[in-house]
Every structure is written in C-alpha cells, then in structure tokens.
Amino acid sequence: MTEQIITITGLEFTTEGRPIAHGVIIREGVSSLEETIKAGGAQMGTLHPMSGCPAGRVEAKFAGQGATAVFFGERFLLAAEEEWKSDWLSSLRRLVAAL
C-alpha cells in the first residue's frame, strides 16, 4: 500500500473586510500552500463566489505577500505577484499540463 498525503486548504477572499468568496484547494504533497506560492508557484482551486465577487484578475495578499488571484466561473488561480509579472500564462499552462 502506498501512502498518499492530500492537503485540503480552505480560503476566504475578502475585500474591505467583507467576504466575497470561499475557495478550496485540494492538493497532493506535503508542502504547504504558503511554501508553494512563495516559491513562485501557482495553485488552482474551486471557487464559491458570493454577491459582489469580481471576475477576472485581482490583486491579492496571501501570507503577507503580494499575490494575484484570477476568478473565472467556479474556479480560481492564485499565484505570487512576481510570477504574474514575468509570465502568468506559463503558470496556467503548467497547471493544465499537470491535470
């Protein structure tokens, strides 16, 4: 039997202190979401938008550092700001290829 570690991370997206969406990332591995984002990675998750939730790209803060969130339908993509400035499309391609 192979041991597999799955991490479920729940996120709350807020603007001006008001919740606008809830998200969930389910991922395989032992590294934390914070470590992945700080290393320049990106993560995709399921989004449960609330009234007033924006669509498209928005600036975000995650673990005290600048990040970018992209909301599209019932999904979101969260990445470190530096990654988006260099080439955000390559992160999305890597995620799609890994699926």
WOSULZI-V182796 format. One record per helix or strand. SS is the DSSP state (H for helix, E for strand). FROM is the first residue (numbers start at 1). LEN is the number of residues. If there is no record, write none. Layout:
# WOSULZI-V182796
[[SS:FROM:LEN] [SS:FROM:LEN]]
This chain:
# WOSULZI-V182796
[[E:6:10] [E:18:11] [H:33:6] [E:42:8] [E:56:7] [E:65:8] [E:75:6] [H:81:18]]
